[in-house]
Every structure is written in C-alpha cells, then in structure tokens.
Amino acid sequence: MAVTVKAVQNKKQLRAFIEFPLSLYKGCPYYVPNLVDDDMSTLDMAKNPMGKYSKCEKFLAYNEKGEIVGRVAAIINEIANRDWKHEEVRFGWIDFIDDKEVSKALIDAVIDFGKKHGMTQISGPLGFTDFDNEGCVVEGFDDISSFALKYNYPYYGEHFEALGMGKANDWIEYRIFVPEAVPEKVTRAAALISDRYGLKVKKITKKDVYKRGYGQKFFDLINRTYQHLYDYTVLPPEVINKYVDTYLGLLDLKFLTLVEDKEGKLVALSVCMPSVARAVKKCNGKLFPLGWWYLVKSMFLKYEEALELLLIAVDPEYQNKGVIALLFNEMIPMIIKNGFKYGESNAEMETNNAVQNLWNMYRREVKRRRRVFTKAI
C-alpha cells in the first residue's frame, strides 16, 4: 500500500485524528472510546498545560485514495526526560489498520520528529502524563475495556515487534470480586493502625477540594507516591490545577477516601468510580446529543456492575505499615451497599508487588496485560 503521512495542521484535521478509532473499532465489542471533547482539549497544546513542558506533533496516515488509515502523536516530555535522564520521544494515541507499511510510516514519522529534537530512543504507547492512555494490550483481548484503560487489536504488538521494538515495561489489570463483608483481618488492622499512628479516615466535599486545598493535597500525594515508578511525570502546579477540575470536579466524592495524620497531613487515598464503559461505548465517545445523560446515569443514578479502581496512593513514609486497611475498611461497605459485583483495577506494574499484594485476600483474576515498547533510534 502507498502510504502518505501528514502532520495535523488545523482543528478539522485534529477532529479527524481523534475520531479515526471510532471507525477503526466500529463493531468491536471490547473497545471503549475516549471522550472526543477530552481528547480535543488534551491534544490542543494551547489548552493542555503540559504544552509548556512538552513538544508534540500529531500525524495522520493516508492511503492512495486519501482515506485515513492510521494516526499517532509524537511527544517529547521534558519533565520526564529531565527526571529520568534520558532523551526519549514518546508515541501515543496510536491506531492503525493491520498493514505493516502503515505502522512503519507512523513510527518513522515519530522517529524523525524525535531525531530532529535530539532524542535517542522511542517509547510508547505513552501520553503527556501518566493520566493519559498508555500501554499496548498484549494479552487479554476478549473482554471489554474499562473507561480509564484503552483496548487495542491483537496485531498492534506484533507490528511494534516487527519494527524492532522490545519490552520496556508491563502492567497487569485485575478483576477483583467484591466480598460479602469486610474481612475481619482488615477491620482489626484498621483499628490497630489508626491507634498506633494516630491516623483517621476523612471524607471530603467540593468545598474541601476548592476552598481548603484538598485538590492540591490529593495530587501532591500522588506525586510523592509514584515519582519513582517507571517514567512517571511529576505533575507541575498548572497541570495539577487542570486535573483538579477535570477529575475531582466531576467525581462523586463518596468514592474518594482519604487518610490523614494528627497534623492533618494527607498520607493515603483511594479513588474509584462507577464504571462508565458501557455508557461511553453507547454514545460513541460523544457527549451530545445524549451522551452526557448516559454518563450521568451511570455515574450517579443506576450503576453498572463494575467499579473502576482508579488509584491508591500511600505516602512513602507510611508504606508497609498497613495503612491500606483503613482505606479498605471504609471503602468495602460502601461498595457492597451500592451493589457493585467487582472492581476493575487500574494498570499495575508487574514488578510492583506491593500494590498487587493488596488483593491477595480477595478473589481476583488477571484481566489483561499491557506493554510499553522501546528501542534506540
């Protein structure tokens, strides 16, 4: 196939870039799209505060008929490159038909962009930060994706390997089944840890988020917890401010649990949300005319069976001290009360035994494995 790759130059082309997967995955029962409006905001460097810390070029691949057959974003994350002491160009938002000439043309465009700016390696799929989609599914293709984690066809990994890329990092996703009651071991541990360290569970309101600084505290703790994990981007203040509005502004805060010490320092948190995967799939990623209603219904009125377990963060000072018991002792009764059958974990690094061991006393199954690929350029 004759393939032509062109850089995205205007909003019309950007929308075509964002909506390409809607046609590529049409009829696929497992694919859940991003919200189109969210991607429009994220990929517009004038609106994304990471634009201050990143270089980005978006490319579309066309066949000889002028039809779009692939897309990719080339990203240079200056924060991650500084902190991890590498010269990496990332590829993200990558989708393509099952044609190796197309995938090669897209990756070549990213490599050319990276070399132009002095980069020496290519890695992906990765976004601007760890709150963007990352990783290519390499195992677990016969189950619907969660909203937070994207699905891809089985041939993607084969194409990346054919281009000489190897494994940089793997994540595992779990389905954890809700127990009938809080395990007695968790209840006892929660009381013990609370007394020993003077910790208390705190639930917050929107006023706490915006007027009392809990939005900033929330993301500061995430930075402290995850800054040593693979290629993590420490979020700067401007990005935190946007994420407070994007995530905490929309989340039903009853699904957010915090733990504080005697001085009011935030030392642990967990955040989950009712699954909106089927709602987003139903509206095909578009909020209008009825997509907003499907989302509201799934988030606040009639829950799906699944709960998305978005993240757990524990201050390094309190890791391995059993603080998780306080979070679970608070979360599990609420989860049972609201009728959820199982939780979908976020992607967990295969080498992060601490987070995977959290689920040992619960019935679980591996749902999916995803991978970041890399090579020198």
C-alpha positions in Angstrom: 0.0 0.0 0.0 1.2 3.5 -0.8 1.1 5.4 2.5 1.4 9.2 3.0 1.9 10.7 6.4 1.0 14.3 7.1 1.1 16.4 10.2 -2.2 17.7 11.6 -2.4 21.4 10.9 -5.9 22.5 12.0 -8.9 21.7 14.1 -10.7 19.9 11.4 -7.8 17.5 11.0 -7.4 17.2 14.7 -11.0 16.1 15.0 -10.4 13.6 12.2 -7.4 12.4 14.2 -9.4 11.9 17.3 -12.4 10.3 15.6 -10.4 7.8 13.5 -10.6 5.0 16.1 -14.4 5.3 16.0 -14.4 3.8 12.5 -11.5 1.5 13.1 -13.2 -0.2 16.0 -16.7 0.0 14.7 -18.5 -3.2 15.7 -15.7 -4.3 18.2 -17.5 -5.3 21.4 -14.4 -4.7 23.6 -13.3 -1.2 22.6 -14.4 1.8 24.7 -13.5 5.2 23.1 -12.1 8.2 24.8 -14.5 11.2 25.1 -14.0 13.2 22.0 -14.1 16.5 23.8 -11.5 15.4 26.3 -9.1 14.4 23.6 -9.7 17.7 21.7 -8.6 19.5 24.9 -5.7 17.3 25.7 -4.2 17.3 22.2 -4.6 21.1 21.7 -1.3 22.4 23.1 -2.9 25.8 23.7 -5.3 24.2 26.2 -3.2 21.4 27.7 -0.9 22.9 30.4 1.6 20.2 29.6 2.2 22.1 26.4 4.6 24.3 28.5 6.7 21.2 29.2 6.3 19.2 26.0 6.8 19.2 22.3 4.2 17.5 20.2 3.3 16.7 16.6 0.3 14.7 15.5 0.4 12.7 12.3 -2.3 11.1 10.1 -1.5 8.3 7.6 -3.5 8.2 4.3 -3.8 5.5 1.7 -3.7 6.2 -2.1 -7.4 7.0 -2.0 -6.9 9.7 0.6 -8.6 7.7 3.3 -7.2 7.8 6.9 -5.6 4.5 7.8 -3.6 5.4 10.9 -2.7 8.1 13.4 0.0 8.8 16.0 1.1 11.6 18.3 4.8 12.2 18.8 5.6 13.7 22.3 8.7 14.9 23.9 8.1 15.2 27.7 10.7 17.5 29.0 9.9 16.8 32.7 10.3 13.0 32.3 13.4 13.3 30.2 15.0 15.5 32.8 14.0 13.4 35.8 14.8 10.0 34.2 17.9 11.3 32.5 17.1 10.1 29.0 16.3 11.6 25.6 13.1 9.9 24.7 10.4 10.7 22.1 7.1 9.1 23.1 4.4 7.8 20.7 0.8 7.9 21.9 -2.7 8.0 20.5 -1.5 5.4 18.0 -4.0 3.4 15.9 -3.7 1.8 12.5 -5.2 -0.8 10.2 -3.5 -4.1 10.0 -0.9 -3.2 7.5 2.8 -3.1 8.4 3.6 -0.3 5.9 1.1 1.9 7.7 2.5 1.3 11.2 6.1 1.7 9.9 5.2 5.0 8.3 3.7 6.3 11.5 6.6 5.2 13.7 9.1 6.6 11.2 7.4 9.9 11.5 7.8 9.8 15.3 11.4 8.8 15.0 12.1 11.7 12.5 10.4 14.1 14.9 12.5 12.8 17.8 15.8 12.9 15.9 15.0 16.5 14.8 15.0 17.4 18.5 18.0 15.3 19.6 16.2 12.3 21.0 18.0 8.9 21.1 15.2 6.5 21.9 11.5 6.0 21.1 9.0 4.5 23.6 5.3 4.0 23.7 2.4 4.0 23.8 2.7 6.8 26.3 0.9 10.2 26.8 1.9 13.5 28.2 1.5 12.3 31.7 0.5 9.0 33.5 -3.1 10.2 33.5 -3.2 9.8 29.7 -3.7 6.4 28.0 -0.5 4.3 28.0 0.5 0.8 27.1 -0.4 -1.6 24.3 -2.6 -4.6 25.2 -0.6 -7.8 24.6 -2.8 -10.3 26.5 -6.5 -10.3 27.3 -8.3 -9.4 24.1 -11.7 -10.9 24.7 -13.0 -8.6 27.5 -14.5 -5.1 27.4 -12.0 -2.4 28.3 -12.6 -0.1 31.3 -13.0 3.6 30.5 -9.7 4.6 32.1 -7.7 2.0 30.1 -7.8 1.6 26.3 -8.2 -1.5 24.3 -6.4 -2.3 21.0 -6.5 -5.1 18.4 -4.1 -8.0 18.9 -2.0 -7.1 15.9 -0.6 -3.9 17.4 2.1 -5.6 19.5 3.1 -7.7 16.5 3.7 -4.6 14.5 5.8 -2.9 17.2 8.0 -6.1 17.5 8.3 -6.2 13.7 9.7 -2.6 13.9 12.5 -3.8 16.2 10.9 -2.6 19.5 11.1 -4.6 22.7 9.5 -4.6 26.1 10.2 -1.6 28.3 7.6 -2.1 31.0 4.5 -4.3 31.5 1.3 -3.6 33.5 -1.3 -6.1 34.7 -5.0 -5.4 35.1 -7.1 -7.3 37.6 -10.8 -8.0 38.1 -11.4 -8.2 41.9 -14.7 -9.6 43.1 -16.5 -7.8 45.9 -16.6 -9.8 49.2 -19.8 -10.3 51.1 -18.4 -8.4 54.1 -15.2 -6.6 55.2 -12.7 -9.3 56.1 -12.3 -9.4 59.9 -8.5 -9.1 59.4 -9.0 -5.8 57.7 -11.2 -4.4 60.4 -8.8 -5.4 63.2 -5.9 -4.0 61.3 -7.7 -0.7 60.6 -8.3 -0.2 64.3 -4.7 -1.1 65.3 -3.1 1.1 62.7 -5.3 4.0 63.5 -4.4 3.9 67.2 -0.7 3.2 66.6 -0.1 6.1 64.2 -2.9 8.5 65.1 -4.5 8.3 61.7 -8.1 9.0 60.8 -10.2 8.5 57.7 -11.6 11.7 56.1 -14.3 12.2 53.5 -14.4 15.5 51.7 -16.7 17.8 49.9 -16.4 20.0 46.9 -15.7 22.9 49.2 -12.8 21.0 50.7 -11.4 20.4 47.2 -11.6 24.0 46.0 -11.5 26.1 49.2 -9.5 24.1 51.6 -6.7 22.9 49.3 -7.5 19.2 49.2 -7.3 19.1 45.4 -3.6 20.2 45.7 -3.0 17.8 48.6 -4.5 15.0 46.5 -2.1 15.4 43.6 0.9 16.2 45.8 0.4 12.8 47.5 0.2 11.1 44.1 3.4 12.8 43.0 5.2 11.6 46.2 3.9 8.1 45.9 4.5 7.4 42.2 7.6 9.5 41.4 9.9 6.5 41.5 7.8 4.3 39.2 8.6 3.8 35.5 8.8 7.0 33.5 6.5 8.8 35.9 5.9 12.5 35.2 5.9 14.6 38.3 2.9 16.9 37.8 3.7 20.6 37.9 1.2 23.1 39.5 -0.5 24.2 36.3 -1.3 20.6 35.4 -2.5 19.8 38.9 -4.9 22.7 38.7 -6.4 21.4 35.5 -6.6 17.8 36.8 -8.4 19.0 39.9 -11.1 20.4 37.7 -11.1 17.5 35.2 -11.2 14.7 37.7 -12.1 15.8 41.2 -14.6 18.3 39.7 -16.6 15.5 38.1 -16.1 12.7 40.6 -18.8 11.6 43.0 -16.7 12.2 46.2 -18.3 9.4 48.1 -16.0 7.2 46.1 -12.9 9.1 47.3 -11.4 8.1 50.7 -8.5 9.9 52.4 -6.4 9.1 55.5 -4.8 11.9 57.5 -2.3 12.0 60.4 -2.7 14.0 63.6 -1.4 17.2 61.9 -3.8 16.9 59.0 -1.2 15.8 56.5 -2.7 13.6 53.8 -0.9 10.2 54.0 -3.1 7.9 51.9 -6.0 7.9 49.5 -8.1 5.7 47.3 -10.3 6.8 44.4 -12.7 4.7 42.4 -15.8 5.5 40.3 -18.7 3.6 38.9 -17.8 2.2 35.5 -19.0 4.3 32.6 -17.5 2.0 30.0 -20.8 0.9 28.5 -22.3 4.4 28.7 -19.3 5.8 26.8 -19.5 3.0 24.3 -23.2 3.6 23.8 -22.7 7.3 23.0 -19.5 6.5 20.9 -17.5 9.0 23.0 -19.7 12.0 22.2 -21.4 14.0 24.9 -24.1 15.3 22.6 -27.0 14.9 22.0 -27.5 12.2 24.7 -24.0 11.1 25.7 -24.0 13.4 28.8 -27.2 11.7 30.0 -25.8 8.2 29.7 -22.7 9.3 31.7 -24.7 11.0 34.4 -27.0 7.9 34.7 -24.0 5.5 35.1 -22.1 7.7 37.5 -24.9 8.9 39.8 -28.2 7.1 39.2 -28.0 3.5 38.0 -24.6 1.9 38.4 -23.2 -0.8 36.2 -21.9 -4.0 37.9 -18.3 -2.8 37.7 -16.4 -0.3 39.8 -13.2 1.2 38.3 -10.5 1.2 40.9 -8.6 4.2 39.6 -5.7 4.5 42.1 -4.4 4.0 45.6 -1.6 6.2 46.9 0.3 5.9 50.2 2.9 8.4 51.3 6.4 6.7 51.2 6.7 7.3 55.0 3.7 5.1 55.7 4.2 2.4 53.1 4.4 -1.2 54.5 2.7 0.0 57.7 -0.8 -1.4 57.0 -2.5 2.0 56.2 -4.3 0.3 53.3 -6.6 -1.4 55.9 -8.1 2.0 56.8 -8.9 2.6 53.2 -10.4 -0.8 52.6 -12.4 -0.8 55.9 -14.1 2.4 54.7 -14.5 1.5 51.0 -15.8 -2.0 51.1 -19.1 -1.4 53.0 -19.9 1.5 50.6 -19.1 -0.8 47.6 -21.3 -3.6 48.9 -24.1 -1.1 49.8 -24.2 0.2 46.2 -24.4 -3.2 44.6 -21.2 -3.5 42.8 -20.1 -7.0 41.8 -16.5 -6.5 41.0 -13.8 -3.9 40.7 -11.6 -3.3 37.6 -8.1 -2.4 38.8 -6.0 0.3 37.0 -2.9 -0.9 35.3 -0.4 -2.1 37.9 3.3 -2.6 37.1 4.2 -6.3 37.1 7.2 -5.6 39.3 5.2 -3.6 41.8 4.5 -6.4 44.3 3.3 -4.1 47.0 0.2 -2.9 45.0 -0.5 -6.4 43.6 -0.4 -7.9 47.1 -3.2 -5.6 48.2 -5.7 -8.0 46.5 -4.3 -11.3 48.0 -7.2 -11.8 50.4 -9.9 -11.2 47.7 -11.0 -13.4 44.8 -9.4 -12.0 41.7 -8.4 -12.9 38.1 -6.0 -11.4 35.7 -7.9 -9.5 33.1 -5.3 -8.0 30.8 -1.6 -7.3 30.3 -0.3 -4.1 28.5 3.2 -3.1 27.5 5.3 -0.1 26.6 7.7 -0.8 23.7 11.0 0.9 23.1 14.2 0.9 21.0 17.2 3.2 20.3 16.9 5.5 17.3 
